[in-house]
Amino acid sequence: MEVTVLGCAIGHSAHGGYDSMVTLQINVEDPDGTVHMIEPFGPFDVPIDGNVNNGSSIRRLIFGMWSADSRVSVTGRSYEWDGNDITASSSWSVIDHTENSYNNPYVFVLRDGDTPPTLPGFADQASAEQFVAPYIDDATGNMKLGTNQAIFLFELGASSTSSSGYDLQDAVVLLTLGENLVTLDANAAAHD
């Protein structure tokens, strides 16, 4: 499995303005109900060490063998700063915690052929469409992904889908499944 953060854009105007911290967790549920919680970018509960909202794309390979019938989900969490020591995890508290699940308006999953959302990024931030642009077919305007890929668009700040802050780009994550590391490396090279 390969997990790539294509981008994050979530911030706050409090305390002079700052970027919120974002952490991610991958959950793999076996057919027998056993759940494997994977933290590929650092501890999910420790924003200082697990933050992916750092302005760059991050790619991680996850080693493991799971059944083809396993369920894979991605969970995102955003944090706000209390104005104290910005380098201490204790100065950050959870704003929102969202897992992709059926009919969740705060996580949008894109597959091959889907139309990407055209919501503008809040406060002049990059839009979800900009983050996924390398995966959009120029001829159709739709997503061009492998059958083993999905892109997860997270809204981790707005509490309503009618809010101007609802932009589905607080975390943008590409998940690629593969039979082996050679397949995953070849797929990654095609988009580098």
Number of C-alpha atoms within 10 A of each C-alpha: 20 20 21 19 22 25 25 29 28 25 20 13 8 11 10 7 9 14 17 25 28 29 26 28 21 20 18 19 18 16 13 8 10 10 14 13 15 16 16 19 19 17 16 22 17 18 28 20 16 19 21 23 23 14 11 11 15 15 17 12 15 15 10 7 10 16 10 10 10 16 14 16 16 21 19 25 25 26 25 21 23 13 11 11 11 13 12 13 15 14 16 22 16 16 17 16 18 18 19 19 14 8 8 11 15 22 24 20 17 21 18 18 15 14 15 21 15 12 15 19 21 19 11 8 16 18 22 26 21 18 20 21 17 14 19 20 14 11 6 10 14 18 22 21 19 14 10 13 18 18 23 25 30 29 29 28 25 17 13 12 13 9 11 13 21 22 28 30 34 32 27 26 27 20 19 20 20 15 12 12 15 10 12 16 13 10 15 14 8 7 8 6
